[in-house]
Amino acid sequence: MPLRCGRSPDSDVTGASPPHPLRQRDVLSHFVHGPITIWPIWRGLAHLALVNAALAENKGRSRWTWFVLSLLFGPIATYLIVIWDRVDRSR
């Protein structure tokens, strides 16, 4: 089929080309709902951070500090919380 009036083969009757798929939605939405989804990874790290915050509070450490550290370092923070001794706050 020859091109007429400078239209591409995928253009519609008005001559406008269909929008690019990545331009139809924002970049964050593409990563959250894209073919390779990282959402379960972040959800898992968030749950691990909550568990680590509870463990840290149980050992006498700051739960918010360990929550943030757990978001950044994940299982490494869990390992540190488990192997370090309980903080003695009675001094």
SULLIN-V686999 format. One record per pair of residues at least 12 apart in sequence whose ideal C-beta (glycine too) atoms are under 6 Angstrom apart, sorted by sequence separation. I is the first residue (numbers start at 0). GAP is how many residues later the second one is. If there is no record, write none. Layout:
# SULLIN-V686999
i->[I,I]
gap->[GAP,GAP]
This chain:
# SULLIN-V686999
i->[52,51,52,48,51,48,48,51,55,51,54,59,60,58,59,44,51,59]
gap->[13,14,14,18,18,21,22,25,25,26,26,26,26,27,27,29,29,29]
